[in-house]
């Protein structure tokens, strides 16, 4: 489940000249990022794991160059960058023979890099689960939920285990999912909220995903990814 959440990561790539906004994430092959992923569930259980991402050499996808990012969780991403922003064009798990093309570009950062710039991309419930029913994961029944992203702030200073970074951009994504919470509350719109920090020359330095349930039939949690090391 936590591996699926990595589909939210800003695994960026570009070809040709650098486009505006690329400085917020290094695009060259050979880069490597290590994150600590901490998931705090509503039942007070806390899980920790390490996730490593790396940029592989540029390759052609449908005849057009793209950079390829790989997670040690077994997922590859193909992305591009141009004047419209930085966006994903395909992804592939180790269980798939060929990359799955996105129906339309999936923006990670859209131009202009300015407070108020907004876009929409699909998400799912990565943490929400049913307490008793099977399958427990809500994402199996709700695989594509529209989320609205907005650049909330520029010039942010962020401290993580990898260091202190200035000039960061904060992006917030908000969505809701209508689910049957329990016989007392009935149907409720449960929030799905993502907050991401992108820093110049670093890329994604921190991500927080919040999916509270506070329900008799459902459980949720909060996931935090923090950059530990980069090279």
C-alpha positions as CSV (number, residue, x, y, z in Angstrom):
1,X,0.0,0.0,0.0
2,X,2.8,2.4,0.9
3,X,4.5,1.5,-2.3
4,X,1.4,2.5,-4.3
5,X,1.6,5.9,-2.7
6,X,4.9,6.5,-4.4
7,X,2.8,7.2,-7.5
8,X,2.4,10.6,-6.0
9,X,6.1,11.3,-6.1
10,X,7.4,14.1,-8.4
11,X,9.5,11.7,-10.5
12,X,10.4,14.3,-13.1
13,X,12.2,14.2,-16.3
14,X,13.0,16.4,-19.3
15,X,14.6,16.4,-22.7
16,X,16.3,19.1,-24.6
17,X,16.7,22.6,-23.1
18,X,15.8,23.2,-19.5
19,X,12.3,24.5,-19.0
20,X,11.3,27.0,-16.3
21,X,10.8,25.1,-13.0
22,X,13.3,22.4,-13.7
23,X,15.6,23.9,-11.1
24,X,13.1,22.7,-8.5
25,X,14.1,19.2,-9.3
26,X,17.4,17.8,-10.7
27,X,16.7,16.0,-14.0
28,X,20.1,14.6,-14.9
29,X,20.6,10.8,-14.9
30,X,22.6,9.3,-12.0
31,X,20.9,11.2,-9.2
32,X,19.7,9.2,-6.2
33,X,17.4,10.2,-3.3
34,X,16.8,8.3,-0.1
35,X,13.6,8.9,2.0
36,X,12.3,7.8,5.3
37,X,8.6,6.9,5.1
38,X,6.6,6.9,8.3
39,X,3.0,5.9,8.4
40,X,1.0,6.7,11.6
41,X,-2.3,4.7,11.6
42,X,-5.4,5.7,13.5
43,X,-5.0,2.6,15.7
44,X,-1.7,4.1,17.0
45,X,0.5,1.7,15.0
46,X,3.5,3.4,13.4
47,X,5.4,1.8,10.5
48,X,8.7,2.9,9.1
49,X,10.5,2.1,5.9
50,X,13.2,3.5,3.6
51,X,12.5,4.3,-0.1
52,X,15.2,4.9,-2.7
53,X,14.6,6.7,-6.0
54,X,17.1,7.1,-8.8
55,X,17.2,8.7,-12.3
56,X,18.1,6.3,-15.1
57,X,19.5,7.4,-18.5
58,X,17.2,9.1,-21.0
59,X,15.3,6.8,-23.4
60,X,12.8,7.1,-26.1
61,X,9.1,6.5,-25.3
62,X,6.8,6.5,-28.4
63,X,9.8,8.0,-30.3
64,X,10.2,11.0,-28.0
65,X,13.0,11.2,-25.4
66,X,12.0,11.0,-21.7
67,X,13.8,10.6,-18.5
68,X,13.1,7.5,-16.5
69,X,12.9,7.4,-12.7
70,X,12.9,4.2,-10.7
71,X,11.8,3.4,-7.2
72,X,13.3,0.5,-5.3
73,X,9.6,-0.5,-4.7
74,X,9.6,-1.8,-8.2
75,X,7.9,1.1,-10.1
76,X,9.3,3.0,-13.1
77,X,8.1,6.4,-14.3
78,X,8.7,8.3,-17.6
79,X,8.4,12.1,-17.4
80,X,9.0,15.2,-19.5
81,X,9.3,18.9,-19.0
82,X,8.4,21.8,-21.3
83,X,7.0,25.3,-21.1
84,X,3.7,23.9,-19.7
85,X,5.4,22.3,-16.7
86,X,6.8,19.0,-15.5
87,X,4.6,16.0,-16.1
88,X,4.5,12.2,-16.1
89,X,3.7,10.4,-19.3
90,X,3.9,6.7,-18.3
91,X,4.5,4.3,-15.5
92,X,5.3,0.6,-15.1
93,X,5.5,-1.9,-12.2
94,X,7.7,-4.9,-12.2
95,X,4.6,-7.0,-12.9
96,X,3.8,-5.3,-16.1
97,X,5.5,-6.1,-19.4
98,X,5.2,-2.6,-21.0
99,X,4.8,0.9,-19.7
100,X,1.2,2.2,-19.2
101,X,0.8,5.5,-20.9
102,X,-1.1,8.2,-19.1
103,X,-4.3,9.2,-20.9
104,X,-3.2,12.8,-20.6
105,X,-0.1,14.5,-19.0
106,X,0.0,14.1,-15.3
107,X,1.5,17.3,-14.0
108,X,3.8,17.4,-11.0
109,X,4.5,21.1,-11.3
110,X,2.6,23.3,-13.7
111,X,3.8,26.6,-15.1
112,X,3.9,29.4,-14.1
113,X,5.6,28.6,-10.8
114,X,3.6,31.2,-8.9
115,X,1.2,31.2,-6.0
116,X,-2.3,30.2,-7.2
117,X,-1.2,28.1,-10.2
118,X,-3.6,25.1,-10.1
119,X,-4.1,21.8,-11.9
120,X,-5.9,18.5,-11.5
121,X,-4.6,14.9,-11.5
122,X,-6.0,11.6,-10.4
123,X,-5.2,10.0,-7.1
124,X,-6.7,7.2,-4.9
125,X,-7.0,6.4,-1.2
126,X,-3.6,5.1,-0.2
127,X,-4.3,4.9,3.5
128,X,-8.0,4.5,4.0
129,X,-9.1,0.9,4.7
130,X,-12.2,-1.0,5.7
131,X,-11.9,-2.5,9.2
132,X,-13.6,-5.7,8.4
133,X,-14.6,-6.1,4.7
134,X,-12.3,-7.6,2.1
135,X,-10.4,-6.3,0.2
136,X,-9.7,-3.8,3.0
137,X,-8.0,-1.2,0.8
138,X,-10.4,1.4,-0.5
139,X,-8.1,2.0,-3.5
140,X,-9.3,-1.2,-5.1
141,X,-12.9,0.2,-5.4
142,X,-11.9,3.8,-6.0
143,X,-8.8,3.8,-8.2
144,X,-9.1,7.2,-9.8
145,X,-10.2,10.2,-7.6
146,X,-9.7,13.7,-9.0
147,X,-7.4,15.9,-6.8
148,X,-7.0,19.6,-7.2
149,X,-3.4,20.9,-6.7
150,X,-2.4,24.5,-6.0
151,X,1.0,26.1,-5.5
152,X,0.5,27.6,-2.0
153,X,3.7,29.3,-1.3
154,X,7.2,30.2,-2.7
155,X,10.4,31.0,-0.9
156,X,9.9,28.6,1.9
157,X,12.7,27.4,4.2
158,X,12.5,23.7,5.0
159,X,14.5,21.6,7.4
160,X,14.7,17.8,6.9
161,X,17.2,15.1,7.9
162,X,19.1,15.8,4.6
163,X,19.6,19.4,5.5
164,X,18.2,22.9,5.5
165,X,16.9,24.2,2.1
166,X,15.8,27.7,1.1
167,X,13.6,28.9,-1.8
168,X,11.3,25.9,-1.6
169,X,7.8,25.7,-3.2
170,X,4.9,24.3,-1.3
171,X,2.1,22.5,-3.2
172,X,-1.1,21.3,-1.7
173,X,-3.5,18.7,-3.2
174,X,-7.1,18.3,-2.0
175,X,-9.7,15.7,-2.8
176,X,-12.6,14.0,-1.1
177,X,-14.0,10.5,-1.3
178,X,-17.7,9.8,-0.3
179,X,-17.8,6.6,1.7
180,X,-20.2,4.9,4.1
181,X,-18.5,5.6,7.5
182,X,-20.8,3.7,9.9
183,X,-24.5,3.4,10.7
184,X,-24.4,6.5,12.9
185,X,-22.5,8.9,10.6
186,X,-23.8,7.3,7.4
187,X,-22.2,8.6,4.2
188,X,-19.4,11.1,4.6
189,X,-17.0,13.0,2.4
190,X,-13.6,11.9,3.7
191,X,-10.7,14.2,2.8
192,X,-7.5,13.2,1.0
193,X,-4.8,15.8,1.4
194,X,-1.3,15.9,0.1
195,X,1.3,18.6,0.9
196,X,4.6,18.6,-1.0
197,X,7.8,20.7,-0.7
198,X,10.1,21.1,-3.7
199,X,13.5,22.7,-3.2
200,X,15.9,24.1,-5.8
201,X,18.6,21.6,-6.8
202,X,17.0,19.0,-4.5
203,X,13.5,18.2,-5.8
204,X,11.0,16.6,-3.5
205,X,12.3,17.2,0.1
206,X,9.2,16.3,2.0
207,X,5.7,14.9,1.4
208,X,2.8,14.6,3.9
209,X,-0.3,12.6,3.0
210,X,-3.4,12.8,5.3
211,X,-6.4,10.5,5.0
212,X,-8.3,10.6,8.3
213,X,-11.3,8.3,8.8
214,X,-12.5,8.6,12.4
215,X,-15.1,6.0,11.6
216,X,-16.4,2.8,13.0
217,X,-16.2,1.0,9.6
218,X,-13.0,2.6,8.3
219,X,-9.5,3.5,9.4
220,X,-7.0,6.0,8.0
221,X,-3.8,7.6,8.8
222,X,-1.0,10.0,8.0
223,X,2.1,9.3,6.0
224,X,5.3,11.4,5.9
225,X,8.2,11.1,3.5
226,X,11.3,13.0,4.5
227,X,14.5,13.3,2.5
228,X,17.4,11.6,4.3
229,X,20.1,11.7,1.7
230,X,20.7,12.8,-1.9
231,X,23.6,12.4,-4.3
